[in-house]
Amino acid sequence: MIVDIIVWLLIGLIAGWLASVVMKTNAQQGVLADIVLGIIGAVVGGYLLSFLDLPGASGLSLYSILVAVLGAIVVIAVGRMLYRAFNNA
């Protein structure tokens, strides 16, 4: 149980940080935001893959990190679109 939580936090940190570097938001957020973004990204990435009928990811692996990074990039992109939509209204 505790090991699973540590794995989720580790994947979240790595995935959130990689996504923030790719999307150039790394300077705007800290470690906690990276972890949260990575965990949310893992959920979103898993959902997107299941929607595309591709296998999901579990455990600590390169594939699970890539799924989480993909999801986190989607979350950042959607967040940017919503931010722009509400600030231009």
VMD Tcl script that builds the backbone (N, CA, C; Angstrom):
set m [mol new atoms 267]
animate dup $m
set s [atomselect $m all]
$s set {name element resname resid chain x y z} {
  {N N MET 1 A 0.829 -1.198 0.000}
  {CA C MET 1 A 0.000 0.000 0.000}
  {C C MET 1 A 0.870 1.258 0.000}
  {N N ILE 2 A 1.795 1.345 0.915}
  {CA C ILE 2 A 2.659 2.520 0.974}
  {C C ILE 2 A 3.590 2.549 -0.237}
  {N N VAL 3 A 4.037 1.382 -0.664}
  {CA C VAL 3 A 4.897 1.310 -1.844}
  {C C VAL 3 A 4.139 1.799 -3.080}
  {N N ASP 4 A 2.870 1.447 -3.194}
  {CA C ASP 4 A 2.052 1.909 -4.323}
  {C C ASP 4 A 1.932 3.431 -4.325}
  {N N ILE 5 A 1.747 4.012 -3.165}
  {CA C ILE 5 A 1.642 5.478 -3.062}
  {C C ILE 5 A 2.957 6.121 -3.459}
  {N N ILE 6 A 4.059 5.542 -3.019}
  {CA C ILE 6 A 5.377 6.080 -3.377}
  {C C ILE 6 A 5.606 5.979 -4.878}
  {N N VAL 7 A 5.187 4.875 -5.479}
  {CA C VAL 7 A 5.326 4.703 -6.938}
  {C C VAL 7 A 4.490 5.752 -7.665}
  {N N TRP 8 A 3.231 5.973 -7.214}
  {CA C TRP 8 A 2.380 7.004 -7.837}
  {C C TRP 8 A 3.031 8.378 -7.729}
  {N N LEU 9 A 3.590 8.703 -6.554}
  {CA C LEU 9 A 4.239 10.002 -6.373}
  {C C LEU 9 A 5.479 10.133 -7.261}
  {N N LEU 10 A 6.237 9.056 -7.356}
  {CA C LEU 10 A 7.444 9.077 -8.191}
  {C C LEU 10 A 7.096 9.242 -9.666}
  {N N ILE 11 A 6.128 8.473 -10.139}
  {CA C ILE 11 A 5.695 8.606 -11.535}
  {C C ILE 11 A 5.111 9.998 -11.767}
  {N N GLY 12 A 4.318 10.473 -10.808}
  {CA C GLY 12 A 3.740 11.814 -10.926}
  {C C GLY 12 A 4.804 12.890 -11.016}
  {N N LEU 13 A 5.825 12.777 -10.183}
  {CA C LEU 13 A 6.903 13.769 -10.200}
  {C C LEU 13 A 7.634 13.758 -11.535}
  {N N ILE 14 A 8.020 12.584 -11.984}
  {CA C ILE 14 A 8.770 12.478 -13.243}
  {C C ILE 14 A 7.911 12.941 -14.424}
  {N N ALA 15 A 6.682 12.441 -14.498}
  {CA C ALA 15 A 5.810 12.771 -15.625}
  {C C ALA 15 A 5.426 14.243 -15.610}
  {N N GLY 16 A 5.081 14.765 -14.446}
  {CA C GLY 16 A 4.709 16.181 -14.354}
  {C C GLY 16 A 5.863 17.095 -14.713}
  {N N TRP 17 A 7.056 16.734 -14.254}
  {CA C TRP 17 A 8.221 17.553 -14.571}
  {C C TRP 17 A 8.528 17.506 -16.070}
  {N N LEU 18 A 8.501 16.314 -16.658}
  {CA C LEU 18 A 8.771 16.200 -18.097}
  {C C LEU 18 A 7.730 16.966 -18.919}
  {N N ALA 19 A 6.463 16.845 -18.542}
  {CA C ALA 19 A 5.411 17.560 -19.275}
  {C C ALA 19 A 5.579 19.064 -19.123}
  {N N SER 20 A 5.946 19.521 -17.941}
  {CA C SER 20 A 6.120 20.967 -17.748}
  {C C SER 20 A 7.330 21.492 -18.519}
  {N N VAL 21 A 8.347 20.664 -18.680}
  {CA C VAL 21 A 9.502 21.071 -19.494}
  {C C VAL 21 A 9.102 21.137 -20.965}
  {N N VAL 22 A 8.378 20.132 -21.447}
  {CA C VAL 22 A 7.946 20.097 -22.844}
  {C C VAL 22 A 7.033 21.287 -23.154}
  {N N MET 23 A 6.112 21.591 -22.237}
  {CA C MET 23 A 5.145 22.665 -22.455}
  {C C MET 23 A 5.647 24.031 -21.972}
  {N N LYS 24 A 6.901 24.069 -21.485}
  {CA C LYS 24 A 7.548 25.306 -21.038}
  {C C LYS 24 A 6.781 26.005 -19.901}
  {N N THR 25 A 6.292 25.228 -18.933}
  {CA C THR 25 A 5.643 25.778 -17.738}
  {C C THR 25 A 6.433 25.438 -16.487}
  {N N ASN 26 A 7.641 24.922 -16.642}
  {CA C ASN 26 A 8.424 24.461 -15.508}
  {C C ASN 26 A 8.772 25.580 -14.539}
  {N N ALA 27 A 9.037 26.781 -15.036}
  {CA C ALA 27 A 9.414 27.892 -14.177}
  {C C ALA 27 A 8.222 28.424 -13.382}
  {N N GLN 28 A 7.003 28.093 -13.782}
  {CA C GLN 28 A 5.806 28.621 -13.139}
  {C C GLN 28 A 5.277 27.725 -12.031}
  {N N GLN 29 A 5.802 26.535 -11.878}
  {CA C GLN 29 A 5.243 25.616 -10.897}
  {C C GLN 29 A 6.351 24.925 -10.131}
  {N N GLY 30 A 6.016 24.408 -8.978}
  {CA C GLY 30 A 6.986 23.732 -8.131}
  {C C GLY 30 A 6.838 22.229 -8.178}
  {N N VAL 31 A 7.500 21.574 -7.254}
  {CA C VAL 31 A 7.519 20.122 -7.206}
  {C C VAL 31 A 6.129 19.554 -6.925}
  {N N LEU 32 A 5.399 20.164 -6.002}
  {CA C LEU 32 A 4.065 19.668 -5.677}
  {C C LEU 32 A 3.141 19.745 -6.889}
  {N N ALA 33 A 3.210 20.847 -7.632}
  {CA C ALA 33 A 2.389 20.984 -8.839}
  {C C ALA 33 A 2.792 19.948 -9.878}
  {N N ASP 34 A 4.083 19.644 -9.980}
  {CA C ASP 34 A 4.543 18.609 -10.910}
  {C C ASP 34 A 3.963 17.250 -10.539}
  {N N ILE 35 A 3.964 16.931 -9.246}
  {CA C ILE 35 A 3.431 15.641 -8.801}
  {C C ILE 35 A 1.946 15.541 -9.108}
  {N N VAL 36 A 1.195 16.587 -8.741}
  {CA C VAL 36 A -0.252 16.575 -8.978}
  {C C VAL 36 A -0.544 16.492 -10.473}
  {N N LEU 37 A 0.167 17.288 -11.253}
  {CA C LEU 37 A -0.020 17.271 -12.702}
  {C C LEU 37 A 0.297 15.900 -13.282}
  {N N GLY 38 A 1.354 15.266 -12.799}
  {CA C GLY 38 A 1.720 13.939 -13.291}
  {C C GLY 38 A 0.692 12.884 -12.935}
  {N N ILE 39 A 0.135 12.948 -11.716}
  {CA C ILE 39 A -0.878 11.967 -11.319}
  {C C ILE 39 A -2.153 12.163 -12.117}
  {N N ILE 40 A -2.583 13.410 -12.261}
  {CA C ILE 40 A -3.763 13.691 -13.092}
  {C C ILE 40 A -3.479 13.282 -14.538}
  {N N GLY 41 A -2.275 13.560 -14.991}
  {CA C GLY 41 A -1.879 13.166 -16.340}
  {C C GLY 41 A -1.913 11.672 -16.549}
  {N N ALA 42 A -1.546 10.899 -15.518}
  {CA C ALA 42 A -1.600 9.444 -15.628}
  {C C ALA 42 A -3.037 8.968 -15.802}
  {N N VAL 43 A -3.950 9.589 -15.068}
  {CA C VAL 43 A -5.361 9.220 -15.195}
  {C C VAL 43 A -5.875 9.588 -16.583}
  {N N VAL 44 A -5.576 10.810 -17.020}
  {CA C VAL 44 A -6.026 11.272 -18.337}
  {C C VAL 44 A -5.391 10.440 -19.442}
  {N N GLY 45 A -4.105 10.176 -19.335}
  {CA C GLY 45 A -3.422 9.359 -20.340}
  {C C GLY 45 A -3.983 7.952 -20.411}
  {N N GLY 46 A -4.266 7.353 -19.255}
  {CA C GLY 46 A -4.868 6.019 -19.237}
  {C C GLY 46 A -6.239 6.021 -19.871}
  {N N TYR 47 A -7.024 7.065 -19.598}
  {CA C TYR 47 A -8.350 7.170 -20.204}
  {C C TYR 47 A -8.244 7.322 -21.719}
  {N N LEU 48 A -7.319 8.182 -22.177}
  {CA C LEU 48 A -7.152 8.382 -23.617}
  {C C LEU 48 A -6.740 7.087 -24.307}
  {N N LEU 49 A -5.844 6.329 -23.692}
  {CA C LEU 49 A -5.412 5.070 -24.299}
  {C C LEU 49 A -6.539 4.051 -24.333}
  {N N SER 50 A -7.349 4.013 -23.271}
  {CA C SER 50 A -8.470 3.067 -23.291}
  {C C SER 50 A -9.506 3.483 -24.326}
  {N N PHE 51 A -9.662 4.788 -24.528}
  {CA C PHE 51 A -10.572 5.287 -25.550}
  {C C PHE 51 A -10.095 4.883 -26.941}
  {N N LEU 52 A -8.778 4.843 -27.136}
  {CA C LEU 52 A -8.188 4.441 -28.410}
  {C C LEU 52 A -7.981 2.930 -28.502}
  {N N ASP 53 A -8.474 2.193 -27.498}
  {CA C ASP 53 A -8.381 0.741 -27.437}
  {C C ASP 53 A -6.941 0.259 -27.383}
  {N N LEU 54 A -6.096 1.016 -26.678}
  {CA C LEU 54 A -4.709 0.634 -26.450}
  {C C LEU 54 A -4.559 0.200 -24.998}
  {N N PRO 55 A -3.566 -0.620 -24.711}
  {CA C PRO 55 A -3.413 -1.086 -23.327}
  {C C PRO 55 A -3.000 0.050 -22.392}
  {N N GLY 56 A -3.520 0.007 -21.182}
  {CA C GLY 56 A -3.151 0.992 -20.167}
  {C C GLY 56 A -1.808 0.645 -19.558}
  {N N ALA 57 A -1.421 1.402 -18.575}
  {CA C ALA 57 A -0.129 1.184 -17.943}
  {C C ALA 57 A -0.327 1.070 -16.439}
  {N N SER 58 A 0.523 0.288 -15.805}
  {CA C SER 58 A 0.501 0.197 -14.353}
  {C C SER 58 A 1.908 -0.104 -13.873}
  {N N GLY 59 A 2.173 0.280 -12.642}
  {CA C GLY 59 A 3.490 0.032 -12.074}
  {C C GLY 59 A 4.510 1.049 -12.560}
  {N N LEU 60 A 5.706 0.875 -12.110}
  {CA C LEU 60 A 6.794 1.785 -12.463}
  {C C LEU 60 A 7.507 1.244 -13.696}
  {N N SER 61 A 7.205 1.838 -14.851}
  {CA C SER 61 A 7.849 1.434 -16.094}
  {C C SER 61 A 7.942 2.651 -17.001}
  {N N LEU 62 A 8.758 2.525 -18.025}
  {CA C LEU 62 A 8.901 3.613 -18.988}
  {C C LEU 62 A 7.569 3.892 -19.676}
  {N N TYR 63 A 6.817 2.831 -19.964}
  {CA C TYR 63 A 5.524 2.989 -20.633}
  {C C TYR 63 A 4.548 3.775 -19.760}
  {N N SER 64 A 4.499 3.476 -18.467}
  {CA C SER 64 A 3.582 4.191 -17.584}
  {C C SER 64 A 3.977 5.652 -17.452}
  {N N ILE 65 A 5.258 5.929 -17.449}
  {CA C ILE 65 A 5.713 7.324 -17.390}
  {C C ILE 65 A 5.336 8.049 -18.677}
  {N N LEU 66 A 5.501 7.397 -19.824}
  {CA C LEU 66 A 5.130 8.019 -21.103}
  {C C LEU 66 A 3.626 8.290 -21.177}
  {N N VAL 67 A 2.814 7.361 -20.668}
  {CA C VAL 67 A 1.367 7.558 -20.640}
  {C C VAL 67 A 1.028 8.764 -19.765}
  {N N ALA 68 A 1.668 8.856 -18.610}
  {CA C ALA 68 A 1.415 9.965 -17.697}
  {C C ALA 68 A 1.884 11.300 -18.290}
  {N N VAL 69 A 3.019 11.286 -18.977}
  {CA C VAL 69 A 3.512 12.515 -19.619}
  {C C VAL 69 A 2.541 12.953 -20.715}
  {N N LEU 70 A 2.079 12.026 -21.520}
  {CA C LEU 70 A 1.105 12.346 -22.567}
  {C C LEU 70 A -0.151 12.967 -21.959}
  {N N GLY 71 A -0.661 12.341 -20.911}
  {CA C GLY 71 A -1.846 12.879 -20.248}
  {C C GLY 71 A -1.603 14.243 -19.632}
  {N N ALA 72 A -0.433 14.435 -19.019}
  {CA C ALA 72 A -0.110 15.722 -18.404}
  {C C ALA 72 A 0.026 16.824 -19.458}
  {N N ILE 73 A 0.566 16.491 -20.616}
  {CA C ILE 73 A 0.657 17.472 -21.708}
  {C C ILE 73 A -0.740 17.870 -22.161}
  {N N VAL 74 A -1.636 16.887 -22.256}
  {CA C VAL 74 A -3.027 17.191 -22.616}
  {C C VAL 74 A -3.657 18.091 -21.562}
  {N N VAL 75 A -3.420 17.795 -20.280}
  {CA C VAL 75 A -3.988 18.617 -19.197}
  {C C VAL 75 A -3.465 20.054 -19.277}
  {N N ILE 76 A -2.174 20.228 -19.516}
  {CA C ILE 76 A -1.605 21.578 -19.636}
  {C C ILE 76 A -2.205 22.297 -20.832}
  {N N ALA 77 A -2.322 21.609 -21.965}
  {CA C ALA 77 A -2.870 22.244 -23.176}
  {C C ALA 77 A -4.321 22.670 -22.969}
  {N N VAL 78 A -5.127 21.801 -22.355}
  {CA C VAL 78 A -6.529 22.147 -22.089}
  {C C VAL 78 A -6.599 23.308 -21.095}
  {N N GLY 79 A -5.749 23.268 -20.088}
  {CA C GLY 79 A -5.705 24.369 -19.123}
  {C C GLY 79 A -5.365 25.696 -19.778}
  {N N ARG 80 A -4.425 25.678 -20.701}
  {CA C ARG 80 A -4.072 26.909 -21.427}
  {C C ARG 80 A -5.242 27.414 -22.269}
  {N N MET 81 A -5.934 26.493 -22.940}
  {CA C MET 81 A -7.080 26.897 -23.767}
  {C C MET 81 A -8.178 27.507 -22.899}
  {N N LEU 82 A -8.451 26.898 -21.762}
  {CA C LEU 82 A -9.485 27.433 -20.870}
  {C C LEU 82 A -9.079 28.792 -20.297}
  {N N TYR 83 A -7.800 28.922 -19.940}
  {CA C TYR 83 A -7.294 30.186 -19.409}
  {C C TYR 83 A -7.464 31.302 -20.436}
  {N N ARG 84 A -7.084 31.012 -21.666}
  {CA C ARG 84 A -7.209 32.017 -22.727}
  {C C ARG 84 A -8.670 32.344 -23.016}
  {N N ALA 85 A -9.529 31.324 -23.001}
  {CA C ALA 85 A -10.952 31.540 -23.295}
  {C C ALA 85 A -11.605 32.420 -22.249}
  {N N PHE 86 A -11.282 32.200 -20.982}
  {CA C PHE 86 A -11.908 32.979 -19.922}
  {C C PHE 86 A -11.279 34.354 -19.755}
  {N N ASN 87 A -10.031 34.529 -20.147}
  {CA C ASN 87 A -9.386 35.839 -20.050}
  {C C ASN 87 A -9.708 36.736 -21.229}
  {N N ASN 88 A -10.098 36.150 -22.347}
  {CA C ASN 88 A -10.457 36.949 -23.515}
  {C C ASN 88 A -11.939 37.244 -23.584}
  {N N ALA 89 A -12.708 36.682 -22.694}
  {CA C ALA 89 A -14.180 36.871 -22.718}
  {C C ALA 89 A -14.570 38.195 -22.097}
}
mol reanalyze $m
mol bondsrecalc $m
mol representation Tube
mol addrep $m
